[in-house]
């Protein structure tokens, strides 16, 4: 893989996002690995209509979403 980040240059978050580099490639370039896994976060105690349908749909499409693109993230949320 070609080096994307130049060692002699400083980067802000916005500059890194402008590079359109995938998150796993950025992590690898910085010496890390990236893994996606389901988190078990605290849950809302009240009842929500059709929540299981929404959860199932999100889990179905999430592996195919390019999370590096703000437009992709927005489009997915809009279509849900």
C-alpha distances in whole Angstrom, upper triangle without the diagonal:
4,6,9,12,14,16,19,19,21,20,22,22,22,20,17,18,19,15,15,12,12,14,12,9,11,13,10,9,13,13,15,15,16,19,21,25,28,30,34,35,39,41,43,46,48,48,45,46,44,41,40,39,37,35,35,34,31,30,30,28,25,23,22,22,19,20,18,20,24,25,24,26,29,29,29,32,34,34,35
4,6,9,11,13,16,16,18,18,20,20,21,18,16,17,17,13,14,11,13,15,14,10,11,14,11,9,13,14,16,17,18,21,24,27,31,32,36,37,40,42,45,48,50,49,47,48,45,43,42,41,39,37,37,36,33,32,32,30,27,25,24,24,20,21,18,21,24,25,25,26,29,30,30,32,35,35,36
4,6,7,10,13,13,15,14,17,18,19,16,13,16,16,12,14,11,13,14,13,10,10,12,10,7,10,12,14,16,17,21,23,27,30,31,35,36,39,41,43,47,49,49,46,47,45,43,42,42,39,37,37,36,33,32,33,30,28,26,25,24,21,21,18,20,23,25,25,26,29,30,30,32,34,35,36
4,6,10,12,11,13,12,14,14,15,12,10,12,12,8,10,8,11,12,13,9,8,11,11,8,10,13,15,16,17,20,22,26,29,30,34,34,37,39,41,45,46,47,44,45,43,40,40,40,37,35,36,34,31,31,31,29,26,24,24,22,18,18,15,17,20,22,22,23,26,27,28,29,31,33,34
4,6,9,8,9,9,12,12,14,10,9,12,12,9,12,10,13,13,14,11,9,11,11,8,9,12,14,16,17,21,23,27,29,30,34,34,37,39,41,44,46,47,44,46,44,41,41,41,38,36,37,35,32,32,33,30,27,26,26,24,20,19,16,18,20,23,23,24,26,28,29,30,32,34,35
4,6,6,8,9,13,15,16,12,11,15,14,12,15,13,16,17,17,14,12,15,14,10,11,14,17,19,21,24,27,30,33,33,37,37,40,42,44,48,49,50,48,49,47,45,45,45,41,40,41,39,36,36,37,34,31,30,29,28,24,23,20,22,24,26,27,27,30,32,32,34,36,37,38
4,6,8,10,14,16,17,14,13,17,17,15,18,16,19,18,19,16,13,15,15,11,11,13,16,19,21,25,27,31,34,34,37,37,40,42,45,48,50,51,49,50,49,46,46,46,43,41,42,41,38,37,38,36,33,32,32,30,26,25,22,24,26,29,29,30,32,34,35,36,38,40,40
4,7,10,14,16,18,14,15,18,18,16,20,18,21,21,22,19,17,18,18,15,14,17,20,23,25,28,31,34,37,36,40,39,42,45,47,50,52,53,51,52,51,48,49,49,45,44,45,44,40,40,41,39,35,34,34,32,29,27,24,26,27,30,31,31,33,36,37,38,40,41,42
4,7,10,13,14,11,11,15,15,13,17,16,19,19,21,18,15,17,18,14,14,17,20,22,24,27,29,32,35,35,38,37,40,42,44,48,49,50,48,50,48,46,46,46,43,41,43,41,38,38,39,36,33,32,32,30,26,25,21,23,24,27,28,28,30,33,34,34,36,38,39
4,7,10,12,9,10,14,14,13,17,16,19,18,20,18,15,16,18,15,13,17,19,22,22,26,28,30,33,32,35,34,37,39,41,45,46,47,45,47,46,43,44,44,40,39,41,39,36,36,38,35,32,31,31,29,25,23,20,22,22,25,27,27,28,31,32,32,34,37,37
4,7,8,6,6,10,10,10,13,13,16,15,17,16,12,14,16,14,13,16,18,20,20,23,25,28,30,29,33,32,34,36,38,41,43,44,42,43,42,39,40,40,37,36,37,36,32,33,34,31,28,28,28,25,22,20,16,18,19,22,23,23,25,27,28,29,31,33,34
4,5,5,6,9,10,11,14,14,16,15,18,17,14,15,18,16,15,18,19,21,20,23,24,27,28,28,31,29,32,34,35,39,40,41,39,41,40,37,38,38,34,33,35,34,30,31,33,30,27,27,27,24,21,18,15,17,17,20,21,21,22,25,26,26,28,31,31
4,5,5,6,9,10,12,12,14,12,16,15,12,14,17,15,14,18,17,19,18,20,21,23,25,24,27,26,29,30,32,35,37,38,35,37,36,33,34,34,31,30,32,30,26,27,29,26,23,24,24,20,17,15,12,13,13,17,18,17,19,22,22,23,25,27,28
4,5,5,6,9,10,12,14,14,17,17,14,16,19,17,17,20,20,21,20,23,23,25,27,26,29,28,30,32,33,37,38,38,36,37,36,34,35,34,31,30,32,30,27,28,29,26,23,24,24,20,17,15,12,12,12,15,17,16,17,20,22,22,23,26,27
4,5,5,7,9,11,14,14,17,15,13,15,18,16,15,19,20,21,20,23,24,27,29,29,32,31,33,35,36,40,41,42,39,40,39,37,38,37,33,33,34,32,29,30,31,28,25,25,25,21,18,16,13,13,14,17,18,19,20,22,24,24,26,28,29
4,5,5,7,8,10,10,13,12,9,12,14,12,12,16,16,17,16,20,20,24,26,26,29,28,31,33,34,38,39,40,37,39,37,35,35,35,31,30,32,30,27,27,28,25,22,22,22,19,15,14,10,12,13,16,17,17,19,21,22,23,25,27,28
4,5,6,7,9,10,13,12,10,13,16,15,15,18,18,18,17,19,19,22,24,24,28,27,30,31,32,36,37,37,35,36,34,32,33,32,28,28,29,27,24,25,26,23,20,20,19,16,13,11,7,8,9,12,13,14,15,18,19,20,21,23,25
4,5,8,11,12,16,14,12,16,18,16,17,21,21,21,20,22,23,26,27,28,31,31,33,34,36,39,40,40,37,38,37,35,35,34,31,31,32,29,26,27,28,25,22,22,21,18,14,14,10,10,11,13,15,16,17,19,20,22,23,25,26
4,5,9,11,13,11,10,14,15,13,15,18,18,19,18,21,22,25,27,28,32,31,34,36,37,41,42,42,39,40,38,36,36,35,32,31,32,30,27,27,28,25,22,22,20,18,14,14,10,11,13,15,16,17,19,20,22,23,25,26,28
4,6,9,12,10,10,13,15,14,16,18,18,18,17,19,19,23,25,26,29,29,32,33,35,39,39,39,36,37,35,33,33,32,29,28,29,26,23,24,24,21,19,18,17,14,10,10,7,7,10,12,12,14,16,17,18,20,22,23,24
4,6,8,7,6,10,11,10,12,15,15,14,13,16,17,21,23,24,28,28,32,33,35,38,39,39,37,37,35,33,33,32,29,28,28,26,23,23,24,21,18,17,16,14,11,10,7,9,12,14,14,15,18,19,20,22,24,25,26
4,6,5,6,9,10,11,13,14,13,12,11,13,13,17,20,21,25,25,29,30,32,36,37,37,34,35,33,30,30,29,26,25,25,23,20,20,21,18,15,14,13,11,8,8,6,9,12,14,13,13,17,18,17,20,22,23,23
4,5,5,6,9,10,11,12,11,10,8,10,11,14,17,18,22,22,26,27,30,33,35,35,32,33,31,29,28,28,25,23,24,23,19,19,20,18,15,13,14,12,9,8,6,10,13,15,14,14,17,19,18,19,22,23,23
4,5,5,6,9,10,11,9,7,5,8,10,14,17,18,22,23,27,29,31,34,36,36,34,35,33,30,29,29,26,24,25,24,21,19,20,18,15,13,14,13,11,10,10,13,16,18,17,16,20,21,20,22,25,25,25
4,5,5,6,9,10,9,9,9,12,14,17,21,22,26,27,30,32,35,38,40,40,37,38,36,33,33,32,30,28,28,27,24,23,23,21,18,16,17,16,13,12,11,14,17,19,18,18,22,23,22,24,27,27,28
4,5,5,6,9,8,9,9,13,15,18,21,22,26,26,29,31,34,37,39,39,37,38,36,33,33,33,30,28,29,28,24,24,25,23,20,18,19,17,14,13,10,14,16,19,18,18,21,23,23,24,27,28,28
4,5,5,6,5,6,6,10,13,16,19,20,23,24,27,30,32,36,38,38,36,38,36,33,32,32,30,27,28,28,24,23,25,23,19,18,19,18,15,14,12,16,18,21,20,19,23,25,24,25,28,29,29
4,5,5,5,6,8,11,14,18,21,22,26,27,30,33,35,39,41,41,39,40,38,35,35,35,32,30,30,30,26,25,26,25,21,19,20,20,17,16,15,18,21,24,22,22,26,27,26,28,31,31,31
4,5,7,9,11,15,18,21,24,25,29,29,33,35,38,41,43,43,41,43,41,38,37,37,35,32,33,32,29,28,29,27,24,22,23,21,18,18,15,19,21,24,23,23,26,28,28,29,32,33,33
4,6,9,11,15,17,20,23,24,27,28,31,34,36,39,42,42,41,42,41,37,37,37,35,32,33,33,29,28,30,28,25,23,24,23,20,18,16,20,22,25,24,24,27,29,28,29,32,33,33
4,7,10,14,17,20,23,23,27,28,31,34,37,40,42,43,41,43,41,38,37,38,35,33,33,33,30,28,30,29,25,23,25,24,21,20,18,22,24,27,26,26,29,31,30,31,34,35,35
4,7,10,13,16,19,20,23,24,27,30,33,36,39,39,38,39,38,34,34,34,32,29,30,30,26,25,27,26,22,20,22,21,19,18,17,21,23,26,24,23,27,29,27,28,32,32,32
4,7,10,13,16,17,21,22,26,28,31,34,37,37,36,37,35,32,31,31,29,26,27,27,24,22,23,22,19,17,19,19,17,16,16,19,22,24,22,22,25,27,25,26,30,30,29
4,7,10,13,14,18,19,23,25,28,31,33,34,32,33,31,28,27,28,25,23,23,23,20,18,20,19,15,14,16,15,14,13,13,17,19,21,19,18,22,23,22,23,26,26,26
4,6,10,12,15,17,21,23,26,29,31,31,30,31,29,26,24,25,23,20,20,21,18,15,17,17,14,12,15,15,14,13,14,18,20,22,19,18,22,23,21,22,25,25,24
4,7,9,13,15,19,20,23,26,28,28,26,27,25,22,21,21,19,16,17,17,14,12,14,14,10,9,12,12,13,11,14,17,18,20,17,16,19,20,18,19,22,22,21
4,6,10,12,16,17,21,23,25,25,24,25,23,20,18,20,18,14,15,16,13,11,14,14,11,11,14,14,16,14,17,19,20,22,20,17,21,22,19,19,23,23,21
4,7,9,13,14,17,20,22,22,20,22,20,16,15,17,15,11,13,14,11,9,13,14,11,12,15,15,17,15,18,20,21,23,20,17,20,21,18,18,22,21,19
4,6,10,11,15,17,20,20,19,22,20,17,16,18,16,13,15,16,13,12,16,16,14,15,18,18,19,17,19,22,21,24,21,18,21,22,19,19,22,23,20
4,7,9,12,14,17,18,18,20,19,15,15,18,16,13,15,17,15,14,17,19,16,18,21,21,22,20,23,25,24,26,24,21,23,25,22,20,24,24,21
4,6,10,12,15,16,16,19,19,15,15,18,16,13,16,18,16,15,19,20,17,19,22,21,23,20,23,24,23,26,24,20,22,24,21,19,23,24,21
4,7,9,12,14,15,18,18,15,16,19,17,15,18,20,18,18,22,23,20,23,26,24,26,23,26,27,26,28,26,23,24,26,23,21,24,25,22
4,6,9,10,11,14,15,12,13,16,15,13,16,18,16,17,20,22,20,23,25,24,26,24,27,28,26,28,26,23,23,25,22,20,23,23,20
4,6,8,9,12,14,11,13,16,15,14,17,19,18,19,22,23,22,25,27,26,28,25,28,29,27,28,27,23,24,25,23,20,22,23,20
4,7,9,13,15,13,15,18,17,16,19,21,21,21,25,26,25,28,30,29,31,29,32,33,31,32,31,27,27,29,26,23,25,26,22
4,7,10,13,11,14,17,16,16,19,21,20,22,25,26,25,29,31,29,32,30,33,33,31,32,30,27,27,28,25,22,24,25,21
4,7,10,9,11,14,14,14,17,19,19,20,23,24,24,27,29,28,31,29,33,32,30,31,29,26,26,27,24,21,23,23,19
4,6,6,9,11,10,12,14,15,16,18,20,21,21,25,26,25,28,26,30,29,27,28,26,23,22,23,21,18,19,19,15
4,6,8,9,10,12,14,14,16,18,19,20,21,25,26,25,28,27,30,30,28,27,26,23,22,22,20,17,18,18,14
4,6,5,7,9,10,11,13,15,16,17,18,22,23,22,26,25,29,28,26,26,24,21,21,21,18,16,17,15,12
4,5,5,6,9,10,11,12,14,16,16,19,21,20,24,23,26,26,24,24,22,20,20,20,17,15,16,15,12
4,5,5,6,9,10,11,12,14,15,18,20,20,23,23,26,26,25,25,23,20,21,21,17,16,18,16,13
4,6,5,6,9,10,11,13,14,17,18,18,22,22,25,25,24,24,21,19,19,18,15,14,16,14,10
4,5,5,6,9,10,11,12,15,16,16,19,19,22,22,21,20,18,16,16,15,12,11,13,11,7
4,5,5,6,9,10,10,13,15,15,18,18,21,22,21,21,18,16,17,17,13,12,15,14,10
4,6,5,6,9,10,12,14,15,19,18,22,22,22,22,19,17,18,17,14,14,16,14,11
4,5,5,6,8,11,12,12,16,16,20,20,19,19,16,14,15,14,10,11,13,10,8
4,5,5,6,9,10,10,14,13,17,17,17,17,14,12,13,13,9,9,12,10,8
4,6,5,8,10,11,14,14,18,18,19,19,16,14,16,16,12,13,15,14,12
4,6,7,8,10,14,15,18,19,19,19,15,15,17,15,12,13,15,13,11
4,6,6,7,11,12,15,15,16,15,12,11,13,12,8,11,13,11,10
4,5,5,9,9,13,13,14,14,11,10,12,12,9,10,13,12,11
4,6,8,9,13,14,16,16,12,12,15,15,12,14,17,15,15
4,7,9,12,12,14,14,10,11,14,12,10,13,15,14,14
4,6,9,9,10,10,7,7,10,10,8,11,13,12,13
4,5,6,9,9,6,7,11,11,10,13,15,15,16
4,5,7,9,7,6,10,11,10,12,15,15,16
4,6,9,8,8,11,13,13,15,17,18,19
4,5,5,6,9,10,11,13,14,16,17
4,5,5,6,9,10,11,12,14,16
4,5,5,6,9,10,10,12,14
4,5,5,6,9,10,11,13
4,6,5,6,9,10,11
4,5,5,6,9,10
4,5,5,6,9
4,5,5,6
4,5,5
4,6
4
